[in-house]
Amino acid sequence: MVSLFFVSISKNIIRLKILISVGILHSPFDYNKVSEIFIK
């Protein structure tokens, strides 16, 4: 159970890094919206 939890977290972190890098490349406005969502 715990190991599965950490695996899902690491997958989400990888996905988040991809989303952020794509957002920065394509439009800073989208990146700002994404960062706002995760700061909340």
C-alpha positions in Angstrom: 0.0 0.0 0.0 2.7 2.5 1.0 4.9 1.7 -1.9 2.1 2.1 -4.3 1.4 5.5 -2.7 4.9 6.7 -3.3 4.9 5.4 -6.9 1.8 7.4 -7.6 3.4 10.5 -6.1 6.5 10.1 -8.2 4.4 9.7 -11.3 2.4 12.8 -10.4 5.6 14.8 -9.8 7.0 13.7 -13.3 3.6 14.7 -14.9 3.7 18.0 -13.0 7.2 18.7 -14.2 6.2 18.0 -17.8 3.1 20.2 -17.4 5.1 23.1 -16.0 7.9 22.9 -18.6 5.3 22.7 -21.4 3.4 25.6 -19.8 6.6 27.8 -19.6 7.5 27.0 -23.2 4.0 27.7 -24.6 2.6 30.5 -22.5 3.5 32.0 -19.1 -0.2 32.8 -18.4 -1.1 29.1 -18.3 2.0 28.4 -16.1 0.8 31.1 -13.7 -2.7 29.5 -13.5 -1.2 26.1 -12.8 1.1 27.4 -10.1 -1.8 29.3 -8.5 -3.8 26.0 -8.4 -1.0 24.1 -6.7 -0.2 27.0 -4.3 -3.8 26.8 -3.0 
